[in-house]
Amino acid sequence: MTRLFGTDGVRGRANGVLTAGLALDLSVAAARVLADAGEFEGHRPRAVVGRDTRISGEFLEAAVVAGLASAGVDVELVGVLPTPGVAHLTDVLDADLGVMISASHNPMPDNGIKFFARGGRKLDDALEEQIEQRMHADEALPTGAAVGRVRSHPEAVQRYADHLVSTLATSPGAPGAGPLTGLRIVLDCAEGAAYDAGPRALQAAGATVVAIHAAPDGLNINDGCGSTHLEPLRRAVLEHGADAGFALDGDADRMLAVDAAGEVVDGDQVLAILALAGLEDGSLVDSTVVATVMSNLGFVQAMEAAGIKVALTKVGDRYVLEQMGASGFVLGGEQSGHVIMSRHATTGDGLLATLHVAARMAATGRSLADLAGVVTRLPQVLVNVPDVDKSRTHDDVLVAAVEREEAAMAGSGRVLLRPSGTESLVRVMVEAPTQQQAQDVADRLADVVRERLALA
């Protein structure tokens, strides 16, 4: 049986895979499992429910709320709010669980449901599996006064924006000046969940803000904008003479940037900027940053040159979070723009990262290009090899071929083989000093993969 939960909640086409009935059943099951896990012990349970701007979020929100309330959970409706905002309010409101309805950077017809446990923590695999198993259980529901109540929480956006600004150091400048005073920033809100909270927080911190793609209509989320489409941000930064531009995705849990010249600053470079700031102020625990195996080798080399250790995990922000939690590290992220600052958030937060990168610019007087320039990105080539047995990437001949190629690069490049999670496909990723060298190595190894791992 196919697992319902993916790497980031339950996601699929709204009214296709993800129906109102499924959303209701998921919510009832989640309430039951978390109750059994002791989350509700000794008190009436409470949940925070938020969503992004997709039109389907309206009926899915209604279904989630109906499921929770029917299971005896009181619901705080926070409306349109970034995923990290829902996690934050789940924590500060001392709620027993949080629910975010969003498909993140996916196109508008998709949607998703993500659960947070007490404290704004992501659910672990074991709890998700239990929720799936309980979805169709024939169990009695509460009646009378035991059913849940539903109320709106209209101050949610302001509370979240206030929290974001509170994480910044006070500006040493003129009285009343914010820590971002003097910066002109373009913010691409992706017609998504941060269309209100994003500009509000940046302005409160003192920045002059040019907000683009901040007029969601339920249909236009991620449509040619946001962190997956950076060209509109580049144009806006150049048009407005901005110091920098930042692009969020639909639920604002990730961010990519462009500098004043319109050059892209990726998640590795953002992570490097924040790691160096943490090393300087002493907040970077054990001088270590957590990243995934897909981070560019140039990032790893830059961090090592600065005296910062890099702990690498599998691809996925949940694995970054797990490593950070297990070791007590406070900064981690992915090349795609997920940045986790665990001193201030329980999950990746694109707005939080935006504010702290901008604050670093303001505090140092350095441009974003200068700060990001600490990382020299190596050319990277990715070749997908389909119709192969992805379970046999430890084949002796293939392993030997990878070792030969890495030895020939003598530490100036690297090779990564990644089996696809959903297809009979192996991804060959190569980084090397030049684009041509990376392409040549990737092509040679792709040939070996085809030959050695061919399906019978």
C-alpha positions in Angstrom: 0.0 0.0 0.0 1.3 3.4 -1.0 2.2 5.6 2.0 -0.2 8.6 2.2 2.3 10.9 3.9 5.3 12.1 1.9 8.4 14.0 3.0 6.3 17.0 3.9 2.8 16.0 4.9 0.0 14.8 2.5 0.1 16.5 -0.8 -1.7 16.0 -4.2 -4.3 17.5 -6.6 -7.1 19.2 -4.7 -10.3 17.3 -5.2 -8.3 14.6 -7.0 -6.1 12.8 -4.5 -6.8 15.4 -1.7 -10.5 15.5 -1.2 -12.6 17.1 1.6 -13.4 13.6 2.8 -9.7 12.7 3.1 -9.0 16.0 4.9 -11.7 15.4 7.4 -10.7 11.7 8.0 -7.0 12.8 8.4 -7.9 15.4 11.0 -10.0 13.1 13.1 -7.3 10.4 13.0 -4.6 13.0 13.8 -6.6 14.1 16.9 -7.0 10.5 18.1 -3.3 9.6 17.6 -2.0 12.7 19.3 -4.5 12.1 22.2 -3.2 8.6 22.6 0.4 9.9 22.5 -0.4 12.0 25.6 -0.5 15.4 23.8 -3.9 16.2 25.3 -3.4 14.7 28.7 -5.4 16.4 31.4 -6.9 19.2 29.4 -9.2 20.1 26.5 -7.2 19.9 23.2 -6.6 22.9 21.0 -5.4 23.3 17.4 -4.1 26.1 15.3 -5.2 25.9 11.6 -3.8 28.1 8.8 -3.6 28.0 5.0 -2.0 29.6 2.0 -4.0 31.5 -0.7 -5.1 28.6 -3.0 -8.8 28.6 -3.7 -9.0 25.0 -2.7 -7.6 25.9 0.8 -11.0 27.3 1.6 -12.9 24.0 1.4 -10.0 22.0 2.7 -9.8 24.3 5.7 -13.5 23.8 6.4 -13.0 20.0 6.2 -10.0 20.0 8.5 -11.8 22.2 11.1 -14.9 20.0 10.9 -12.7 16.9 11.5 -10.9 18.4 14.5 -13.9 19.9 16.1 -15.9 16.6 15.7 -13.0 14.8 17.5 -13.3 17.2 20.4 -10.6 19.7 19.5 -11.0 23.4 19.9 -9.8 25.3 16.8 -8.0 28.6 16.5 -8.5 29.7 12.9 -5.5 31.9 11.8 -6.4 32.2 8.2 -3.8 33.0 5.5 -0.4 32.7 7.2 3.0 31.2 6.3 3.8 27.7 7.4 6.4 28.8 9.9 3.8 31.3 11.3 1.4 28.4 12.0 4.3 26.5 13.7 5.2 29.5 15.7 1.6 30.2 16.9 1.2 26.5 17.7 4.1 26.9 20.1 3.3 30.3 21.7 -0.4 29.6 22.0 0.5 26.3 23.8 -1.7 24.5 21.3 -1.6 20.7 21.1 -1.3 20.6 17.3 -1.1 22.8 14.3 -2.4 22.2 10.8 -1.1 24.0 7.7 -3.0 23.7 4.4 -0.6 24.3 1.6 1.3 22.7 -1.3 4.3 25.1 -0.8 5.9 25.8 -4.2 3.6 23.5 -6.2 1.2 24.9 -8.8 -2.2 26.2 -7.8 -4.3 23.0 -8.5 -2.3 21.1 -5.9 -2.7 21.4 -2.2 -1.5 19.7 1.0 -2.0 19.1 4.7 0.9 19.3 7.2 0.6 18.6 10.9 2.6 20.0 13.8 2.7 18.5 17.2 2.9 20.5 20.5 5.7 23.1 20.3 5.3 23.5 16.5 7.3 20.3 15.9 6.9 18.3 12.7 5.5 14.9 13.3 7.9 12.0 13.1 7.4 9.0 10.7 5.9 6.8 13.5 3.1 9.3 14.3 2.3 9.8 10.6 2.0 6.0 10.2 -0.3 5.8 13.1 -2.5 8.5 11.7 -2.8 6.6 8.4 -3.7 3.4 10.3 -6.4 5.1 12.3 -8.1 6.9 9.4 -10.9 4.5 9.0 -11.2 3.2 12.5 -14.8 2.8 13.7 -14.5 4.8 16.9 -17.1 6.8 18.8 -16.9 10.6 18.5 -17.7 13.0 21.4 -21.1 14.5 21.7 -22.8 17.4 23.5 -20.4 19.8 25.3 -17.4 17.5 24.4 -17.3 18.6 20.8 -14.8 21.2 19.8 -15.4 25.0 19.5 -14.1 27.1 16.6 -13.0 30.7 16.8 -11.0 33.1 14.6 -7.6 34.6 15.7 -7.5 37.9 13.7 -4.3 39.1 15.3 -2.3 36.1 13.9 -0.5 38.0 11.2 0.5 40.8 13.4 1.7 38.4 16.2 3.9 36.5 13.7 5.3 39.7 12.1 6.1 41.1 15.6 7.9 37.8 16.4 10.0 38.0 13.3 11.1 41.6 14.0 11.8 40.8 17.7 14.5 38.3 16.6 16.7 41.1 15.2 19.2 43.1 17.2 18.2 46.7 18.0 19.6 49.2 15.6 22.4 51.3 17.1 21.4 54.2 14.8 19.0 57.2 15.4 16.2 56.9 17.9 13.3 55.1 16.4 15.3 53.7 13.5 14.8 50.0 12.8 17.6 47.5 12.2 16.9 47.6 8.4 16.7 51.4 8.1 18.3 52.6 4.9 17.7 49.4 2.9 15.4 49.3 -0.1 14.2 45.7 -0.5 12.0 44.1 -3.2 10.0 41.2 -1.8 8.3 38.7 -4.1 5.5 37.2 -2.1 4.6 34.6 -4.8 0.9 35.6 -4.4 1.1 33.3 -1.4 0.8 33.1 2.3 3.3 35.9 3.1 1.6 38.6 1.0 0.6 40.5 4.2 3.1 39.3 6.9 6.1 39.7 4.7 5.9 43.4 3.8 4.5 44.1 7.3 7.6 42.6 9.0 10.2 44.2 6.7 8.5 47.7 7.1 8.3 47.3 10.8 12.1 46.6 10.9 12.7 49.9 9.0 13.2 48.8 5.4 11.7 50.5 2.4 9.8 47.7 0.8 8.7 47.2 -2.8 6.3 44.2 -2.6 5.6 42.4 -5.8 3.1 39.5 -6.5 1.3 40.5 -3.3 -2.3 40.5 -4.6 -3.4 36.9 -4.4 -6.7 35.9 -6.0 -6.8 32.2 -5.1 -5.6 31.2 -8.5 -2.3 33.0 -9.1 -0.1 31.5 -6.3 3.4 30.6 -7.6 2.3 31.5 -11.1 5.5 32.7 -12.8 6.7 34.3 -9.6 8.3 33.5 -6.2 11.4 31.4 -5.5 10.8 29.1 -8.5 10.7 32.0 -11.0 13.3 34.6 -10.2 13.3 36.7 -13.4 10.4 39.1 -12.2 12.4 39.7 -9.0 15.6 40.4 -10.9 13.7 43.0 -13.1 12.1 44.7 -10.1 15.4 45.0 -8.2 17.0 46.7 -11.2 14.0 48.8 -12.0 13.7 50.2 -8.4 17.5 50.4 -7.7 17.0 48.2 -4.7 19.8 46.9 -2.5 18.5 43.4 -2.7 15.5 41.3 -3.6 14.1 38.3 -1.8 11.7 35.7 -3.3 9.5 33.4 -1.1 7.5 30.4 -2.2 3.7 29.9 -1.7 3.9 29.1 2.0 7.0 31.2 2.7 9.1 28.4 4.2 11.9 29.0 1.7 13.7 32.0 0.2 16.1 32.7 -2.6 17.6 36.2 -3.2 19.1 38.4 -5.9 21.7 41.1 -5.3 21.6 44.7 -6.5 23.0 43.7 -9.9 20.3 41.0 -10.3 22.6 38.0 -9.7 21.0 35.0 -7.9 22.0 34.2 -4.3 21.0 30.7 -3.5 20.3 28.8 -0.3 24.0 27.8 0.1 25.1 31.4 0.0 22.3 32.5 2.4 23.3 29.8 4.8 27.0 30.9 4.5 26.1 34.5 5.3 24.1 33.5 8.4 26.8 31.0 9.5 29.5 33.6 9.4 27.3 36.0 11.3 26.7 33.3 14.0 30.4 32.5 14.2 31.1 36.2 14.7 28.6 36.8 17.5 29.2 33.4 19.2 25.7 32.0 18.5 26.8 29.2 16.1 26.8 26.1 18.3 30.1 24.1 18.0 30.9 26.3 15.0 28.8 23.9 12.9 26.2 24.4 10.2 23.9 21.6 8.9 23.4 21.2 5.2 22.4 18.4 2.8 24.5 16.3 0.4 23.2 18.5 -2.5 24.9 21.6 -1.1 27.6 22.9 -3.5 31.2 21.8 -2.7 32.1 25.5 -2.9 29.9 26.1 0.1 31.6 23.4 2.1 35.0 24.7 1.1 34.1 28.2 2.1 32.8 27.1 5.5 35.9 25.0 6.2 38.2 27.9 5.2 36.3 30.1 7.8 36.7 27.5 10.5 33.1 26.3 10.3 32.2 22.6 10.3 29.5 21.3 7.9 27.4 18.4 9.0 25.8 16.8 5.9 22.4 15.0 5.8 20.2 13.4 3.2 18.2 15.7 1.0 15.1 17.1 2.7 14.6 19.8 5.4 13.2 17.1 7.8 16.6 15.4 7.8 18.3 18.8 8.5 15.9 19.4 11.4 16.6 15.9 12.8 20.3 16.4 12.7 20.0 19.8 14.3 17.7 18.5 17.1 19.9 15.5 17.8 23.2 17.5 18.0 21.9 20.8 19.4 22.9 22.8 16.3 21.1 26.1 15.6 21.5 26.7 11.9 20.9 24.5 8.9 19.3 24.5 5.5 19.2 23.5 1.8 20.5 24.9 -1.5 16.8 25.3 -2.5 16.3 28.0 0.1 15.0 26.2 3.2 16.9 27.9 6.1 16.2 26.7 9.7 17.2 29.1 12.5 16.2 27.0 15.5 16.9 29.8 18.1 13.8 31.5 16.6 11.8 28.9 14.7 10.9 25.2 14.7 10.9 24.9 10.9 12.3 26.6 7.8 11.3 30.2 7.6 11.9 32.3 4.4 10.8 35.6 6.0 13.1 35.0 9.1 16.0 34.3 6.8 15.2 37.4 4.7 15.2 39.6 7.8 18.5 38.3 9.1 20.3 38.5 5.8 19.1 42.1 5.4 20.1 42.8 9.0 23.6 41.5 8.2 23.8 43.9 5.2 22.7 46.8 7.4 25.0 46.0 10.3 28.1 45.5 8.2 27.4 48.1 5.5 28.3 45.4 2.9 26.3 44.6 -0.2 24.6 41.3 -0.6 26.9 40.5 -3.5 29.9 41.0 -1.2 28.5 38.9 1.6 27.4 36.1 -0.8 30.8 36.2 -2.5 32.4 34.1 0.3 31.0 31.1 -1.6 32.5 30.3 -5.0 30.0 27.9 -6.5 31.5 25.0 -8.5 29.8 24.2 -11.8 27.3 21.4 -11.2 25.8 19.0 -13.7 22.9 16.6 -13.0 22.1 13.7 -15.4 19.1 11.6 -14.8 19.5 7.9 -16.0 16.0 6.3 -16.4 15.0 2.6 -16.6 17.6 1.3 -14.3 17.6 -0.8 -11.0 18.1 2.0 -8.5 18.6 -0.4 -5.7 22.0 -1.5 -7.0 24.0 1.7 -6.8 26.5 -0.1 -4.6 27.5 -2.2 -7.7 31.3 -2.9 -7.4 32.1 -1.7 -10.9 30.0 1.5 -10.5 31.5 2.3 -7.1 35.1 1.8 -8.6 34.2 4.1 -11.5 33.0 6.8 -9.1 36.2 6.4 -7.0 38.4 6.8 -10.1 36.6 10.0 -11.2 36.8 11.5 -7.7 40.5 10.6 -7.3 41.2 12.3 -10.7 39.6 15.5 -9.4 41.9 15.3 -6.3 39.5 17.1 -3.9 38.5 19.8 -6.4 35.2 18.2 -7.3 32.8 15.4 -6.2 30.3 12.9 -7.4 26.9 12.0 -5.9 24.6 9.1 -7.0 21.0 9.5 -5.8 18.3 6.9 -6.5 15.0 8.5 -7.2 12.4 8.0 -4.5 9.5 7.5 -6.9 10.9 6.3 -10.3 13.3 3.6 -11.7 15.9 6.3 -12.1 19.3 7.2 -10.8 20.6 10.8 -10.6 24.2 11.4 -11.3 25.4 14.8 -9.9 28.9 16.0 -10.5 30.7 19.2 -9.4 34.0 20.1 -10.9 36.3 23.2 -11.5 34.8 23.7 -15.0 31.4 23.1 -16.6 32.9 20.9 -19.3 34.8 18.8 -16.8 31.6 18.3 -14.8 29.7 17.4 -17.9 32.3 14.9 -19.1 32.5 13.1 -15.7 28.7 13.0 -15.5 28.3 11.5 -19.0 31.0 8.9 -18.4 29.4 7.8 -15.1 25.9 7.9 -16.6 27.1 5.4 -19.2 28.4 3.1 -16.4 25.0 3.4 -14.6 23.1 2.4 -17.8 25.4 -0.6 -18.4 25.6 -1.9 -14.9 22.1 -1.2 -13.6 20.1 -2.0 -16.7 16.7 -3.6 -15.9 16.5 -7.3 -16.8 
